[in-house]
């Protein structure tokens, strides 16, 4: 989310291959039943991450 949906920039920031980013996004979508291609689902995920306790 910090890289506006750019898988390449996300991969670079995390020091991982771009295919790993794709895999992880697909896995998140499978586990949550949400599609990160949809704005509503991205907003919900962002809100959940902001509310999650740190640590």
PDB file of N, CA, C, O and CB in Angstrom:
ATOM      1  N   UNK A   1       0.820  -1.197   0.000  1.00  0.00           N
ATOM      2  CA  UNK A   1       0.000   0.000   0.000  1.00  0.00           C
ATOM      3  C   UNK A   1       0.859   1.254   0.000  1.00  0.00           C
ATOM      4  O   UNK A   1       0.476   2.278  -0.566  1.00  0.00           O
ATOM      5  CB  UNK A   1      -0.930   0.002   1.199  1.00  0.00           C
ATOM      6  N   UNK A   2       1.999   1.175   0.623  1.00  0.00           N
ATOM      7  CA  UNK A   2       2.874   2.344   0.691  1.00  0.00           C
ATOM      8  C   UNK A   2       3.452   2.698  -0.676  1.00  0.00           C
ATOM      9  O   UNK A   2       3.954   3.805  -0.873  1.00  0.00           O
ATOM     10  CB  UNK A   2       4.005   2.097   1.682  1.00  0.00           C
ATOM     11  N   UNK A   3       3.383   1.762  -1.618  1.00  0.00           N
ATOM     12  CA  UNK A   3       3.964   1.990  -2.942  1.00  0.00           C
ATOM     13  C   UNK A   3       2.886   2.073  -4.019  1.00  0.00           C
ATOM     14  O   UNK A   3       3.150   1.811  -5.193  1.00  0.00           O
ATOM     15  CB  UNK A   3       4.957   0.878  -3.284  1.00  0.00           C
ATOM     16  N   UNK A   4       1.663   2.441  -3.611  1.00  0.00           N
ATOM     17  CA  UNK A   4       0.547   2.678  -4.533  1.00  0.00           C
ATOM     18  C   UNK A   4       0.294   1.514  -5.492  1.00  0.00           C
ATOM     19  O   UNK A   4      -0.027   1.728  -6.661  1.00  0.00           O
ATOM     20  CB  UNK A   4       0.807   3.929  -5.329  1.00  0.00           C
ATOM     21  N   UNK A   5       0.437   0.306  -5.004  1.00  0.00           N
ATOM     22  CA  UNK A   5       0.137  -0.865  -5.822  1.00  0.00           C
ATOM     23  C   UNK A   5       1.227  -1.243  -6.807  1.00  0.00           C
ATOM     24  O   UNK A   5       1.014  -2.102  -7.662  1.00  0.00           O
ATOM     25  CB  UNK A   5      -1.113  -0.634  -6.564  1.00  0.00           C
ATOM     26  N   UNK A   6       2.375  -0.624  -6.704  1.00  0.00           N
ATOM     27  CA  UNK A   6       3.481  -0.981  -7.597  1.00  0.00           C
ATOM     28  C   UNK A   6       4.201  -2.198  -7.034  1.00  0.00           C
ATOM     29  O   UNK A   6       4.892  -2.113  -6.019  1.00  0.00           O
ATOM     30  CB  UNK A   6       4.471   0.213  -7.775  1.00  0.00           C
ATOM     31  N   UNK A   7       4.028  -3.330  -7.707  1.00  0.00           N
ATOM     32  CA  UNK A   7       4.656  -4.557  -7.228  1.00  0.00           C
ATOM     33  C   UNK A   7       6.176  -4.453  -7.326  1.00  0.00           C
ATOM     34  O   UNK A   7       6.888  -4.957  -6.458  1.00  0.00           O
ATOM     35  CB  UNK A   7       4.150  -5.770  -8.027  1.00  0.00           C
ATOM     36  N   UNK A   8       6.671  -3.809  -8.365  1.00  0.00           N
ATOM     37  CA  UNK A   8       8.125  -3.677  -8.546  1.00  0.00           C
ATOM     38  C   UNK A   8       8.743  -2.831  -7.427  1.00  0.00           C
ATOM     39  O   UNK A   8       9.770  -3.207  -6.861  1.00  0.00           O
ATOM     40  CB  UNK A   8       8.440  -3.045  -9.924  1.00  0.00           C
ATOM     41  N   UNK A   9       8.126  -1.699  -7.109  1.00  0.00           N
ATOM     42  CA  UNK A   9       8.668  -0.862  -6.029  1.00  0.00           C
ATOM     43  C   UNK A   9       8.538  -1.543  -4.673  1.00  0.00           C
ATOM     44  O   UNK A   9       9.409  -1.404  -3.814  1.00  0.00           O
ATOM     45  CB  UNK A   9       7.955   0.493  -5.998  1.00  0.00           C
ATOM     46  N   UNK A  10       7.443  -2.283  -4.484  1.00  0.00           N
ATOM     47  CA  UNK A  10       7.250  -3.025  -3.241  1.00  0.00           C
ATOM     48  C   UNK A  10       8.331  -4.087  -3.093  1.00  0.00           C
ATOM     49  O   UNK A  10       8.931  -4.235  -2.029  1.00  0.00           O
ATOM     50  CB  UNK A  10       5.852  -3.671  -3.202  1.00  0.00           C
ATOM     51  N   UNK A  11       8.571  -4.824  -4.174  1.00  0.00           N
ATOM     52  CA  UNK A  11       9.604  -5.864  -4.148  1.00  0.00           C
ATOM     53  C   UNK A  11      10.969  -5.260  -3.845  1.00  0.00           C
ATOM     54  O   UNK A  11      11.737  -5.819  -3.063  1.00  0.00           O
ATOM     55  CB  UNK A  11       9.644  -6.621  -5.487  1.00  0.00           C
ATOM     56  N   UNK A  12      11.270  -4.136  -4.453  1.00  0.00           N
ATOM     57  CA  UNK A  12      12.553  -3.472  -4.213  1.00  0.00           C
ATOM     58  C   UNK A  12      12.684  -3.044  -2.755  1.00  0.00           C
ATOM     59  O   UNK A  12      13.734  -3.233  -2.140  1.00  0.00           O
ATOM     60  CB  UNK A  12      12.705  -2.254  -5.133  1.00  0.00           C
ATOM     61  N   UNK A  13      11.627  -2.472  -2.208  1.00  0.00           N
ATOM     62  CA  UNK A  13      11.658  -2.005  -0.817  1.00  0.00           C
ATOM     63  C   UNK A  13      11.814  -3.163   0.167  1.00  0.00           C
ATOM     64  O   UNK A  13      12.451  -3.015   1.210  1.00  0.00           O
ATOM     65  CB  UNK A  13      10.386  -1.223  -0.495  1.00  0.00           C
ATOM     66  N   UNK A  14      11.228  -4.319  -0.168  1.00  0.00           N
ATOM     67  CA  UNK A  14      11.295  -5.482   0.718  1.00  0.00           C
ATOM     68  C   UNK A  14      12.493  -6.379   0.429  1.00  0.00           C
ATOM     69  O   UNK A  14      12.744  -7.343   1.153  1.00  0.00           O
ATOM     70  CB  UNK A  14      10.025  -6.287   0.601  1.00  0.00           C
ATOM     71  N   UNK A  15      13.228  -6.059  -0.629  1.00  0.00           N
ATOM     72  CA  UNK A  15      14.393  -6.854  -1.037  1.00  0.00           C
ATOM     73  C   UNK A  15      13.992  -8.289  -1.369  1.00  0.00           C
ATOM     74  O   UNK A  15      14.649  -9.248  -0.965  1.00  0.00           O
ATOM     75  CB  UNK A  15      15.458  -6.850   0.071  1.00  0.00           C
ATOM     76  N   UNK A  16      12.887  -8.406  -2.123  1.00  0.00           N
ATOM     77  CA  UNK A  16      12.410  -9.709  -2.574  1.00  0.00           C
ATOM     78  C   UNK A  16      12.088  -9.621  -4.071  1.00  0.00           C
ATOM     79  O   UNK A  16      12.020  -8.530  -4.637  1.00  0.00           O
ATOM     80  CB  UNK A  16      11.154 -10.166  -1.752  1.00  0.00           C
ATOM     81  N   UNK A  17      11.895 -10.765  -4.690  1.00  0.00           N
ATOM     82  CA  UNK A  17      11.559 -10.815  -6.112  1.00  0.00           C
ATOM     83  C   UNK A  17      10.108 -10.388  -6.307  1.00  0.00           C
ATOM     84  O   UNK A  17       9.265 -10.632  -5.444  1.00  0.00           O
ATOM     85  CB  UNK A  17      11.794 -12.237  -6.688  1.00  0.00           C
ATOM     86  N   UNK A  18       9.821  -9.760  -7.426  1.00  0.00           N
ATOM     87  CA  UNK A  18       8.465  -9.285  -7.699  1.00  0.00           C
ATOM     88  C   UNK A  18       7.455 -10.436  -7.718  1.00  0.00           C
ATOM     89  O   UNK A  18       6.299 -10.241  -7.343  1.00  0.00           O
ATOM     90  CB  UNK A  18       8.428  -8.538  -9.035  1.00  0.00           C
ATOM     91  N   UNK A  19       7.870 -11.623  -8.144  1.00  0.00           N
ATOM     92  CA  UNK A  19       6.953 -12.772  -8.129  1.00  0.00           C
ATOM     93  C   UNK A  19       6.552 -13.140  -6.706  1.00  0.00           C
ATOM     94  O   UNK A  19       5.440 -13.621  -6.485  1.00  0.00           O
ATOM     95  CB  UNK A  19       7.598 -13.981  -8.817  1.00  0.00           C
ATOM     96  N   UNK A  20       7.430 -12.926  -5.750  1.00  0.00           N
ATOM     97  CA  UNK A  20       7.107 -13.179  -4.347  1.00  0.00           C
ATOM     98  C   UNK A  20       6.023 -12.221  -3.877  1.00  0.00           C
ATOM     99  O   UNK A  20       5.137 -12.613  -3.118  1.00  0.00           O
ATOM    100  CB  UNK A  20       8.363 -13.043  -3.465  1.00  0.00           C
ATOM    101  N   UNK A  21       6.085 -10.980  -4.318  1.00  0.00           N
ATOM    102  CA  UNK A  21       5.042  -9.998  -3.981  1.00  0.00           C
ATOM    103  C   UNK A  21       3.711 -10.464  -4.547  1.00  0.00           C
ATOM    104  O   UNK A  21       2.701 -10.445  -3.844  1.00  0.00           O
ATOM    105  CB  UNK A  21       5.401  -8.583  -4.528  1.00  0.00           C
ATOM    106  N   UNK A  22       3.694 -10.882  -5.809  1.00  0.00           N
ATOM    107  CA  UNK A  22       2.460 -11.380  -6.431  1.00  0.00           C
ATOM    108  C   UNK A  22       1.905 -12.565  -5.642  1.00  0.00           C
ATOM    109  O   UNK A  22       0.705 -12.623  -5.372  1.00  0.00           O
ATOM    110  CB  UNK A  22       2.718 -11.790  -7.902  1.00  0.00           C
ATOM    111  N   UNK A  23       2.760 -13.495  -5.277  1.00  0.00           N
ATOM    112  CA  UNK A  23       2.323 -14.666  -4.517  1.00  0.00           C
ATOM    113  C   UNK A  23       1.712 -14.245  -3.183  1.00  0.00           C
ATOM    114  O   UNK A  23       0.645 -14.725  -2.797  1.00  0.00           O
ATOM    115  CB  UNK A  23       3.503 -15.627  -4.283  1.00  0.00           C
ATOM    116  N   UNK A  24       2.392 -13.354  -2.492  1.00  0.00           N
ATOM    117  CA  UNK A  24       1.901 -12.936  -1.164  1.00  0.00           C
ATOM    118  C   UNK A  24       0.569 -12.201  -1.267  1.00  0.00           C
ATOM    119  O   UNK A  24      -0.307 -12.391  -0.424  1.00  0.00           O
ATOM    120  CB  UNK A  24       2.937 -12.037  -0.469  1.00  0.00           C
ATOM    121  N   UNK A  25       0.409 -11.368  -2.284  1.00  0.00           N
ATOM    122  CA  UNK A  25      -0.859 -10.662  -2.478  1.00  0.00           C
ATOM    123  C   UNK A  25      -1.980 -11.666  -2.765  1.00  0.00           C
ATOM    124  O   UNK A  25      -3.069 -11.562  -2.199  1.00  0.00           O
ATOM    125  CB  UNK A  25      -0.742  -9.634  -3.638  1.00  0.00           C
ATOM    126  N   UNK A  26      -1.713 -12.635  -3.641  1.00  0.00           N
ATOM    127  CA  UNK A  26      -2.716 -13.671  -3.924  1.00  0.00           C
ATOM    128  C   UNK A  26      -3.077 -14.432  -2.658  1.00  0.00           C
ATOM    129  O   UNK A  26      -4.243 -14.758  -2.432  1.00  0.00           O
ATOM    130  CB  UNK A  26      -2.201 -14.648  -4.996  1.00  0.00           C
ATOM    131  N   UNK A  27      -2.087 -14.709  -1.843  1.00  0.00           N
ATOM    132  CA  UNK A  27      -2.325 -15.457  -0.595  1.00  0.00           C
ATOM    133  C   UNK A  27      -3.182 -14.641   0.363  1.00  0.00           C
ATOM    134  O   UNK A  27      -4.093 -15.180   0.991  1.00  0.00           O
ATOM    135  CB  UNK A  27      -0.986 -15.835   0.082  1.00  0.00           C
ATOM    136  N   UNK A  28      -2.903 -13.360   0.483  1.00  0.00           N
ATOM    137  CA  UNK A  28      -3.722 -12.474   1.328  1.00  0.00           C
ATOM    138  C   UNK A  28      -5.159 -12.472   0.825  1.00  0.00           C
ATOM    139  O   UNK A  28      -6.099 -12.544   1.617  1.00  0.00           O
ATOM    140  CB  UNK A  28      -3.149 -11.023   1.338  1.00  0.00           C
ATOM    141  N   UNK A  29      -5.331 -12.391  -0.492  1.00  0.00           N
ATOM    142  CA  UNK A  29      -6.677 -12.396  -1.056  1.00  0.00           C
ATOM    143  C   UNK A  29      -7.390 -13.714  -0.778  1.00  0.00           C
ATOM    144  O   UNK A  29      -8.580 -13.718  -0.460  1.00  0.00           O
ATOM    145  CB  UNK A  29      -6.621 -12.138  -2.560  1.00  0.00           C
ATOM    146  N   UNK A  30      -6.684 -14.823  -0.892  1.00  0.00           N
ATOM    147  CA  UNK A  30      -7.284 -16.134  -0.605  1.00  0.00           C
ATOM    148  C   UNK A  30      -7.703 -16.243   0.852  1.00  0.00           C
ATOM    149  O   UNK A  30      -8.792 -16.732   1.151  1.00  0.00           O
ATOM    150  CB  UNK A  30      -6.303 -17.260  -0.948  1.00  0.00           C
ATOM    151  N   UNK A  31      -6.852 -15.794   1.751  1.00  0.00           N
ATOM    152  CA  UNK A  31      -7.124 -15.922   3.187  1.00  0.00           C
ATOM    153  C   UNK A  31      -8.229 -14.984   3.665  1.00  0.00           C
ATOM    154  O   UNK A  31      -8.985 -15.324   4.575  1.00  0.00           O
ATOM    155  CB  UNK A  31      -5.860 -15.652   3.976  1.00  0.00           C
ATOM    156  N   UNK A  32      -8.323 -13.807   3.051  1.00  0.00           N
ATOM    157  CA  UNK A  32      -9.302 -12.814   3.505  1.00  0.00           C
ATOM    158  C   UNK A  32     -10.597 -12.830   2.711  1.00  0.00           C
ATOM    159  O   UNK A  32     -11.611 -12.293   3.158  1.00  0.00           O
ATOM    160  CB  UNK A  32      -8.703 -11.446   3.434  1.00  0.00           C
ATOM    161  N   UNK A  33     -10.566 -13.445   1.529  1.00  0.00           N
ATOM    162  CA  UNK A  33     -11.749 -13.414   0.678  1.00  0.00           C
ATOM    163  C   UNK A  33     -11.969 -12.049   0.051  1.00  0.00           C
ATOM    164  O   UNK A  33     -13.058 -11.751  -0.438  1.00  0.00           O
ATOM    165  CB  UNK A  33     -12.966 -13.812   1.471  1.00  0.00           C
ATOM    166  N   UNK A  34     -10.937 -11.226   0.066  1.00  0.00           N
ATOM    167  CA  UNK A  34     -11.012  -9.870  -0.494  1.00  0.00           C
ATOM    168  C   UNK A  34     -10.127  -9.767  -1.715  1.00  0.00           C
ATOM    169  O   UNK A  34      -9.191 -10.550  -1.879  1.00  0.00           O
ATOM    170  CB  UNK A  34     -10.602  -8.813   0.551  1.00  0.00           C
ATOM    171  N   UNK A  35     -10.422  -8.796  -2.582  1.00  0.00           N
ATOM    172  CA  UNK A  35      -9.606  -8.546  -3.763  1.00  0.00           C
ATOM    173  C   UNK A  35      -8.925  -7.195  -3.608  1.00  0.00           C
ATOM    174  O   UNK A  35      -9.589  -6.166  -3.487  1.00  0.00           O
ATOM    175  CB  UNK A  35     -10.464  -8.592  -5.061  1.00  0.00           C
ATOM    176  N   UNK A  36      -7.603  -7.204  -3.612  1.00  0.00           N
ATOM    177  CA  UNK A  36      -6.874  -5.947  -3.469  1.00  0.00           C
ATOM    178  C   UNK A  36      -6.922  -5.105  -4.739  1.00  0.00           C
ATOM    179  O   UNK A  36      -6.363  -4.009  -4.782  1.00  0.00           O
ATOM    180  CB  UNK A  36      -5.434  -6.223  -3.094  1.00  0.00           C
ATOM    181  N   UNK A  37      -7.587  -5.614  -5.767  1.00  0.00           N
ATOM    182  CA  UNK A  37      -7.827  -4.816  -6.971  1.00  0.00           C
ATOM    183  C   UNK A  37      -9.000  -3.859  -6.754  1.00  0.00           C
ATOM    184  O   UNK A  37      -9.164  -2.886  -7.491  1.00  0.00           O
ATOM    185  CB  UNK A  37      -8.102  -5.733  -8.184  1.00  0.00           C
ATOM    186  N   UNK A  38      -9.808  -4.144  -5.741  1.00  0.00           N
ATOM    187  CA  UNK A  38     -10.976  -3.295  -5.433  1.00  0.00           C
ATOM    188  C   UNK A  38     -10.619  -2.259  -4.380  1.00  0.00           C
ATOM    189  O   UNK A  38     -10.047  -2.591  -3.342  1.00  0.00           O
ATOM    190  CB  UNK A  38     -12.169  -4.154  -4.945  1.00  0.00           C
ATOM    191  N   UNK A  39     -10.954  -1.009  -4.649  1.00  0.00           N
ATOM    192  CA  UNK A  39     -10.666   0.079  -3.727  1.00  0.00           C
ATOM    193  C   UNK A  39     -11.300  -0.170  -2.358  1.00  0.00           C
ATOM    194  O   UNK A  39     -10.651   0.029  -1.332  1.00  0.00           O
ATOM    195  CB  UNK A  39     -11.160   1.402  -4.303  1.00  0.00           C
ATOM    196  N   UNK A  40     -12.546  -0.598  -2.336  1.00  0.00           N
ATOM    197  CA  UNK A  40     -13.239  -0.838  -1.059  1.00  0.00           C
ATOM    198  C   UNK A  40     -12.486  -1.855  -0.194  1.00  0.00           C
ATOM    199  O   UNK A  40     -12.356  -1.667   1.016  1.00  0.00           O
ATOM    200  CB  UNK A  40     -14.677  -1.335  -1.317  1.00  0.00           C
ATOM    201  N   UNK A  41     -11.997  -2.916  -0.806  1.00  0.00           N
ATOM    202  CA  UNK A  41     -11.269  -3.938  -0.062  1.00  0.00           C
ATOM    203  C   UNK A  41      -9.916  -3.414   0.418  1.00  0.00           C
ATOM    204  O   UNK A  41      -9.485  -3.747   1.522  1.00  0.00           O
ATOM    205  CB  UNK A  41     -11.073  -5.184  -0.928  1.00  0.00           C
ATOM    206  N   UNK A  42      -9.243  -2.601  -0.395  1.00  0.00           N
ATOM    207  CA  UNK A  42      -7.963  -2.008   0.030  1.00  0.00           C
ATOM    208  C   UNK A  42      -8.169  -1.063   1.210  1.00  0.00           C
ATOM    209  O   UNK A  42      -7.356  -1.033   2.134  1.00  0.00           O
ATOM    210  CB  UNK A  42      -7.300  -1.251  -1.143  1.00  0.00           C
ATOM    211  N   UNK A  43      -9.256  -0.290   1.178  1.00  0.00           N
ATOM    212  CA  UNK A  43      -9.557   0.627   2.279  1.00  0.00           C
ATOM    213  C   UNK A  43      -9.820  -0.159   3.554  1.00  0.00           C
ATOM    214  O   UNK A  43      -9.323   0.202   4.621  1.00  0.00           O
ATOM    215  CB  UNK A  43     -10.773   1.518   1.935  1.00  0.00           C
ATOM    216  N   UNK A  44     -10.596  -1.231   3.451  1.00  0.00           N
ATOM    217  CA  UNK A  44     -10.875  -2.073   4.623  1.00  0.00           C
ATOM    218  C   UNK A  44      -9.592  -2.663   5.198  1.00  0.00           C
ATOM    219  O   UNK A  44      -9.396  -2.670   6.414  1.00  0.00           O
ATOM    220  CB  UNK A  44     -11.847  -3.200   4.253  1.00  0.00           C
ATOM    221  N   UNK A  45      -8.724  -3.157   4.323  1.00  0.00           N
ATOM    222  CA  UNK A  45      -7.459  -3.732   4.784  1.00  0.00           C
ATOM    223  C   UNK A  45      -6.599  -2.676   5.460  1.00  0.00           C
ATOM    224  O   UNK A  45      -6.021  -2.928   6.517  1.00  0.00           O
ATOM    225  CB  UNK A  45      -6.695  -4.362   3.615  1.00  0.00           C
ATOM    226  N   UNK A  46      -6.513  -1.509   4.865  1.00  0.00           N
ATOM    227  CA  UNK A  46      -5.710  -0.421   5.448  1.00  0.00           C
ATOM    228  C   UNK A  46      -6.250  -0.047   6.827  1.00  0.00           C
ATOM    229  O   UNK A  46      -5.475   0.139   7.765  1.00  0.00           O
ATOM    230  CB  UNK A  46      -5.710   0.822   4.517  1.00  0.00           C
ATOM    231  N   UNK A  47      -7.557   0.063   6.953  1.00  0.00           N
ATOM    232  CA  UNK A  47      -8.168   0.400   8.245  1.00  0.00           C
ATOM    233  C   UNK A  47      -7.852  -0.673   9.282  1.00  0.00           C
ATOM    234  O   UNK A  47      -7.542  -0.361  10.432  1.00  0.00           O
ATOM    235  CB  UNK A  47      -9.697   0.564   8.097  1.00  0.00           C
ATOM    236  N   UNK A  48      -7.931  -1.926   8.876  1.00  0.00           N
ATOM    237  CA  UNK A  48      -7.616  -3.025   9.807  1.00  0.00           C
ATOM    238  C   UNK A  48      -6.159  -2.965  10.248  1.00  0.00           C
ATOM    239  O   UNK A  48      -5.854  -3.194  11.418  1.00  0.00           O
ATOM    240  CB  UNK A  48      -7.909  -4.392   9.153  1.00  0.00           C
ATOM    241  N   UNK A  49      -5.267  -2.662   9.326  1.00  0.00           N
ATOM    242  CA  UNK A  49      -3.846  -2.576   9.682  1.00  0.00           C
ATOM    243  C   UNK A  49      -3.573  -1.417  10.625  1.00  0.00           C
ATOM    244  O   UNK A  49      -2.734  -1.526  11.519  1.00  0.00           O
ATOM    245  CB  UNK A  49      -2.993  -2.430   8.429  1.00  0.00           C
ATOM    246  N   UNK A  50      -4.276  -0.307  10.430  1.00  0.00           N
ATOM    247  CA  UNK A  50      -4.089   0.848  11.311  1.00  0.00           C
ATOM    248  C   UNK A  50      -4.639   0.587  12.712  1.00  0.00           C
ATOM    249  O   UNK A  50      -4.147   1.154  13.688  1.00  0.00           O
ATOM    250  CB  UNK A  50      -4.762   2.080  10.712  1.00  0.00           C
ATOM    251  N   UNK A  51      -5.652  -0.265  12.813  1.00  0.00           N
ATOM    252  CA  UNK A  51      -6.262  -0.565  14.119  1.00  0.00           C
ATOM    253  C   UNK A  51      -5.548  -1.699  14.857  1.00  0.00           C
ATOM    254  O   UNK A  51      -5.735  -1.877  16.061  1.00  0.00           O
ATOM    255  CB  UNK A  51      -7.729  -0.929  13.933  1.00  0.00           C
ATOM    256  N   UNK A  52      -4.747  -2.446  14.145  1.00  0.00           N
ATOM    257  CA  UNK A  52      -4.070  -3.598  14.755  1.00  0.00           C
ATOM    258  C   UNK A  52      -3.052  -3.124  15.787  1.00  0.00           C
ATOM    259  O   UNK A  52      -2.357  -2.130  15.575  1.00  0.00           O
ATOM    260  CB  UNK A  52      -3.374  -4.464  13.674  1.00  0.00           C
ATOM    261  N   UNK A  53      -2.970  -3.846  16.913  1.00  0.00           N
ATOM    262  CA  UNK A  53      -1.972  -3.471  17.924  1.00  0.00           C
ATOM    263  C   UNK A  53      -0.544  -3.653  17.386  1.00  0.00           C
ATOM    264  O   UNK A  53      -0.264  -4.604  16.657  1.00  0.00           O
ATOM    265  CB  UNK A  53      -2.166  -4.314  19.208  1.00  0.00           C
ATOM    266  N   UNK A  54       0.315  -2.766  17.740  1.00  0.00           N
ATOM    267  CA  UNK A  54       1.720  -2.847  17.306  1.00  0.00           C
ATOM    268  C   UNK A  54       2.422  -3.970  18.044  1.00  0.00           C
ATOM    269  O   UNK A  54       2.124  -4.252  19.205  1.00  0.00           O
ATOM    270  CB  UNK A  54       2.457  -1.504  17.547  1.00  0.00           C
ATOM    271  N   UNK A  55       3.339  -4.594  17.368  1.00  0.00           N
ATOM    272  CA  UNK A  55       4.129  -5.597  18.058  1.00  0.00           C
ATOM    273  C   UNK A  55       4.054  -6.863  17.412  1.00  0.00           C
ATOM    274  O   UNK A  55       4.669  -7.826  17.869  1.00  0.00           O
ATOM    275  CB  UNK A  55       3.733  -5.749  19.426  1.00  0.00           C
TER     276      UNK A  55
END
